[in-house]
């Protein structure tokens, strides 16, 4: 094989590799874009959607020391609710819960703080939708609620 033939073979190989890399990257981007709704019902922590999450609003639940958070992931196009500082569930009270509610179709998810003082709901798709979070604390004597803005 002459030097010219080797050079032509190397150029052809490099062109094929570049095409494969470019097409592979394009396919991955298309799959990621198409898979936006695949995060619905999943955990933001487990999927990594919490890595770029922003807090849309954090409100105190009156008389409880608990906060309700409306969280949003731009890369995953999802929202979820998080409650923190809630009293634990006991025999006498239900403790705290967080609810994420999608307004257009009523899709929702709720979590309960249980023996912890916090919990996060599963995610809801946010692409083209508006949702809000509601935090509830049952002290055994009274039930307190607070709702975030819609986003």
C-alpha positions in Angstrom: 0.0 0.0 0.0 1.4 3.3 -1.0 1.7 6.3 1.2 -1.1 8.0 -0.7 -3.4 5.0 -0.3 -2.7 4.9 3.5 -3.5 8.6 3.8 -6.8 8.2 1.9 -7.7 5.2 4.1 -7.0 7.3 7.3 -9.0 10.2 6.0 -12.0 7.9 5.2 -11.7 6.2 8.6 -11.6 9.6 10.4 -14.6 10.8 8.4 -16.6 7.7 9.3 -15.7 8.1 13.0 -16.7 11.8 13.0 -20.0 11.0 11.3 -20.7 8.2 13.9 -19.8 10.6 16.8 -22.0 13.4 15.4 -24.9 11.2 14.7 -24.6 9.4 18.0 -24.6 12.8 19.9 -27.6 14.0 17.9 -29.5 10.8 18.6 -28.7 11.0 22.3 -29.9 14.7 22.4 -33.1 13.7 20.5 -33.8 10.8 22.9 -33.2 13.1 25.9 -35.6 15.7 24.5 -38.2 13.1 23.7 -37.8 11.5 27.1 -38.8 14.6 29.1 -42.1 13.1 30.2 -40.4 9.9 31.2 -39.5 11.5 34.5 -43.1 11.8 35.7 -43.7 9.7 38.8 -40.0 9.3 39.5 -37.7 10.7 42.3 -35.8 13.9 41.6 -32.9 12.6 43.7 -32.6 9.2 42.0 -32.9 10.6 38.4 -30.5 13.5 39.0 -33.2 16.0 38.2 -32.5 17.6 41.6 -28.9 18.5 40.5 -30.1 21.7 38.6 -33.3 22.2 40.6 -34.4 25.7 41.6 -36.8 26.6 44.3 -39.7 28.5 42.7 -41.2 29.3 46.1 -40.6 28.3 49.8 -43.4 29.3 52.2 -43.7 28.8 55.9 -46.7 26.8 57.1 -48.2 29.0 59.9 -47.8 27.9 63.6 -45.8 24.8 62.7 -42.1 25.6 61.9 -42.5 23.6 58.7 -41.9 24.9 55.1 -43.4 23.9 51.8 -41.2 24.2 48.7 -42.2 24.2 45.0 -39.1 22.8 43.2 -38.4 22.9 39.4 -35.8 21.2 37.2 -35.1 23.0 34.0 -33.2 20.1 32.4 -35.9 17.6 33.2 -38.9 20.0 32.8 -40.4 18.7 36.0 -41.8 20.0 39.3 -42.2 18.5 42.7 -43.1 19.5 46.2 -40.9 19.2 49.3 -41.9 19.7 53.0 -39.2 20.3 55.7 -39.4 20.9 59.4 -42.7 19.0 59.8 -43.4 17.1 63.0 -43.1 13.4 62.8 -46.2 11.2 62.5 -47.3 9.8 65.9 -50.3 8.0 67.3 -51.9 11.4 68.0 -51.1 13.3 64.8 -50.6 12.7 61.1 -47.4 14.8 60.9 -46.7 16.6 57.6 -47.4 16.0 54.0 -46.5 17.7 50.7 -48.7 17.7 47.6 -47.8 18.6 44.1 -50.8 19.3 41.9 -50.9 19.9 38.1 -53.8 22.3 37.4 -54.6 21.4 33.8 -55.4 17.7 34.3 -55.5 17.2 38.1 -52.4 14.9 38.2 -51.0 14.9 41.7 -48.6 13.2 44.0 -48.3 13.3 47.8 -45.7 12.3 50.3 -45.8 12.0 54.1 -43.0 13.0 56.5 -43.6 9.9 58.6 -40.9 9.6 61.3 -38.7 12.1 59.4 -39.3 15.8 59.3 -39.3 16.1 55.5 -40.2 14.3 52.3 -40.4 15.0 48.6 -43.1 14.0 46.2 -42.5 12.3 42.9 -42.0 14.6 39.9 -44.7 15.8 37.5 -44.0 16.8 33.9 -44.0 20.6 33.7 -43.7 21.1 29.9 -46.7 23.3 29.0 -48.4 22.8 32.4 -48.9 24.8 35.6 -48.5 23.3 39.1 -48.5 24.3 42.7 -47.4 22.7 46.0 -49.4 22.5 49.2 -48.0 21.6 52.6 -50.2 20.2 55.4 -49.3 19.7 59.0 -51.6 17.9 61.4 -50.6 18.6 65.0 -53.3 16.4 66.5 -55.1 19.6 67.7 -55.3 21.5 64.4 -54.5 21.2 60.7 -52.4 23.9 59.0 -52.0 24.4 55.3 -50.0 26.6 53.0 -50.0 26.7 49.2 -47.2 28.1 46.9 -47.7 30.1 43.8 -48.6 28.3 40.6 -45.7 27.8 38.2 
